[in-house]
Amino acid sequence: MSSPWPAPWAARAMCESKVYLATDAGEELVLADVISIRPEGDGYQLVTLFGEQAHVRGRIKEIDLLKHRVVVEPAS
């Protein structure tokens, strides 16, 4: 008989997100597989699961944890 509860590892599912920059034309992907977002200066320091880093300028407009996406809008 199987348990109705997920396996212990299922509760530790990966939580990477994609970070987008809002533009007049829509949204532009800045970085995928982001696991860390830290405020830094005039924006945010992004770090991926693989250690790749990027800096995006602006402020967070939207965070959707279910869709694993963060949208940053340029500072005005």
C-alpha positions in Angstrom: 0.0 0.0 0.0 1.5 3.4 -1.0 1.4 6.4 1.2 -0.7 9.4 0.2 2.2 11.6 1.3 5.0 12.5 -1.1 8.4 10.9 -0.6 10.7 13.0 1.7 12.8 14.2 -1.2 9.7 15.5 -3.0 9.4 18.2 -0.3 12.8 19.4 -1.3 12.0 20.0 -5.0 14.3 22.4 -6.7 13.2 26.1 -6.6 15.1 27.7 -9.4 13.5 30.7 -11.1 13.9 32.6 -14.3 14.6 36.4 -13.9 13.2 38.7 -16.6 13.7 42.4 -17.2 10.5 44.3 -18.1 10.9 46.3 -21.3 8.5 48.3 -23.5 8.4 45.3 -25.9 7.5 42.8 -23.1 10.0 40.8 -21.0 13.6 39.9 -21.7 15.2 36.8 -20.0 18.1 37.9 -17.9 19.1 34.6 -16.3 17.6 31.1 -15.8 18.1 28.6 -13.0 18.5 31.4 -10.4 18.7 30.1 -6.8 19.8 33.3 -5.1 18.7 37.0 -5.5 20.5 39.5 -3.2 19.9 43.3 -3.2 23.1 45.0 -4.2 23.5 48.7 -5.0 20.9 49.8 -7.6 19.7 46.3 -8.3 20.2 42.6 -7.5 23.0 40.1 -7.7 21.7 36.9 -9.3 23.4 33.5 -8.8 22.4 30.3 -10.7 22.4 26.7 -9.6 25.7 26.3 -11.6 27.4 29.4 -10.0 26.9 31.8 -12.9 26.4 35.3 -11.7 24.7 38.4 -13.2 23.7 41.9 -11.9 20.3 43.3 -12.9 19.5 47.0 -12.3 16.0 48.0 -11.2 13.4 46.9 -8.7 11.4 43.8 -8.4 8.0 44.2 -10.0 6.6 40.7 -9.6 7.5 37.4 -8.0 5.5 34.3 -9.0 6.7 31.3 -7.0 4.3 28.9 -8.7 5.6 29.8 -12.1 9.2 30.2 -10.9 9.6 33.7 -12.3 10.8 37.1 -11.1 10.3 40.2 -13.1 12.5 43.3 -12.5 11.6 46.7 -13.9 14.2 49.2 -14.7 14.7 52.0 -12.2 13.2 55.3 -13.3 
